[in-house]
Amino acid sequence: MTANGSHFIEMLMLLAGAVIAAPLFRRLGLGTVLGYLAAGILIGPVLQQVTDTQEVLHVAEFGVVFLLFVIGLELKPSRLWQMRADVFGLGPAQVAISGGILSGFAYLSEMADWRGSLMIGFGLALSSTAFALQILNDTGEMNSRYGQRSFSVLLFQDLAIVPLLALITILAPGTSEAAATPMLDFAIAVAAVGAMVIAGKYLLTPMFQIIASSGAREVMIAAALLVVLGSAAAMQAVGLSMAMGAFLSGVMLAESSYRHELEADIEPFRGLLLALFFVAVGLSLEVQVIFENLAFLIPAVAVFMGVKAAVVYALSRLWGSPPNDALKIAFLLPQGGEFGFVLFTTATAAGLLSSATASLLIAGVTLSMALTPLGSALARRLQKSETREHLEEDFEGAGADVLMIGFSRFGQIAAQILLAGGSSVTVIDDSPERIRQAANFGFRIYFGDGARKDVLIASGIEKTKIVVVATQKRETTDRIVDLIASEFPDVRLFVRSYDRVHSLALREKNVEYELRETLESGLLFGRRTLEALGMSEAAASEIGDDIRRRDEERLQVQAVQGLGAGREMLFNSPVRPEPLIKPKRSAKNAEDKVSSVSIGKW
């Protein structure tokens, strides 16, 4: 720490800047993204407290990697197939038209020759995945119709970086011998994607089953990080982006029972690194370059953002988006993207752009990023009033009517009633063996610890109507109930209790409904026995109802006066068996013990 004291102080300053700026800007209604940017600009260009901004940016780019992995977890392959019209229709149209127009402007402004102008135009045609998705998450519109269409365009833009990098190789001066390699590079990339799909289908889920069986919490987290970073590194090795590799691994695990647990494990890393990415963008803003070229940069940024916004709006309307949605998409995607940094840097190294031009372009992209949150807020003010439309979640999990924690025998029976009644149910359980057994009968349950807040959020507790706690152990149930009551006080809680004492404790916690696991089965068993002894079904049912009523009244009395109250409500006929051997204590004492403990807890 002494040797790297300056880096330690820089890290503290970055964390402090993020902690202060994010809540402040959110309270002002400007969003967390703009807060992180402002913190970065203040710490870096203004106060000059961080020297190696590129190193910070390289580390922070993993935030985009983790973001794409989490998004992949929420997209089944079938969902991607449903989005194909936007991904492979609207996306290519936006990149081609925006890139062509901006290339023409770059050539006419004499920023570079025709080859460099192509790189400038298509580099500026790419938008920022990190900025756009963070804004969608902040506004809660990721699953809206316009949010899904925006994501489709961003997804194709991420794919487009591969042929654009190959195009640099073709256009670079003095590399004619490399012109034959793009097809080979493309074949390698396709093979790598195929290998990723096969690994995700046949290797990842069994691996997580083995790790989950070990019960080592930290190993599960390490495995999640290994999958994300390993897939990102593999894709980068074959020329694809790291973010695309992470996205593919997420999609491959979208059908897994461990999806919610993985999302909860990755979420802290994603949030922290993505925040660091936005701060790093602010750090890398070349204020001096902006001021020196202010007369050119401001109109140039306005032109390229205006061109992209106009193209996106027109194409969105052509693809069937209503005016308000098209406006929001247009104002969400006009900025340059983080992959533009990669493209311009690579083009400079290949001799297609001068270093001065690249610096100017990077400053322009960064400035456009900083303007995006303001543009998105402006779009919400400009749109005409209409009912906001949300897409129905079509993936199992978050957003179900009922979130059931624990898939015990009690929970399995309750789930049958709920499913038969047409309700959607998300079930999480921390037993790998129970998950495998349930899968054999066609149930979809997810691996996760219901006593963790992040797992509950990933499982959709903020959207669900009722939470059913059906865990077996009283201690586990109490821990989950206390967590939910503390962190999600508006959630309706239906809880399986262990015994009478537990029911009274749960009522003190103000759960909406609790039921002892043996009450109804014991009542039914007694009724059937009476019927077998000759009593009519109606009479036996009436007795059962009376016992249930007495039990509820006794519980209400015990809640006020203590466990020993309400004995007069019990039907009892003391049994004094004659033991084969003399008991060590009197029968009267034994009977009192049974009465005070067993009956008290019944």
Buried (B, 14 or more C-beta within 10 A) or exposed (E): EEEEEEBEEBBEBBBEBBEBBBEBBBEEEBBBBBBBBBBBBBBBBEEEBBEEBEEBBEEBBBBBBBBBBBBBBBBBEEBBEBBEEBBBBBBBBBBBBBBBBBBBBBBEEEBBBEBBBBBBBBBBBBBBBBBBBBBBBBBEBBBBBBBBBBBBBBBBBBBBBBBBBBBBBBBBEEBEEEEEBBEEBBEBBEEBBEEBBEBBEEEBBEBBBEBBEEEEEEBBBEBBBEBBBBBBEBBBEBBBBBBBBBBBBBBBBBBBBBBBBBBBBBBEBBBBBBBBBBBBBBBBBBEEBBEEBEEEBEEBBEBBBEBBBBBBBBBBBEBEBBEBBBBBBBBBBBBBBBBBBBBBBBBBEBBBBEEEBBBBBBBBBBBBBBBBBEBBBEBEEEBEEEEEEBEEBEBBBBBBBBBBBBBBEBBBEBBEEBEEEEBBBBBBBBBBEBBEEBEEEEBBBBBBBBBBBBBBBBBBBBBBEBBBBBBBEBEBBBBBBEBBBEEBEEBEBBBBBBBBBBBBBBBEBEBEEBBBBBBEEBBEEBBEEBBEEEBEEEEBBEBBEEBEEBBEEBBEBBBEEEBEBBEEEEEEEEEEEEEEEEEEEEEEEBEEEEBEEEBBBB
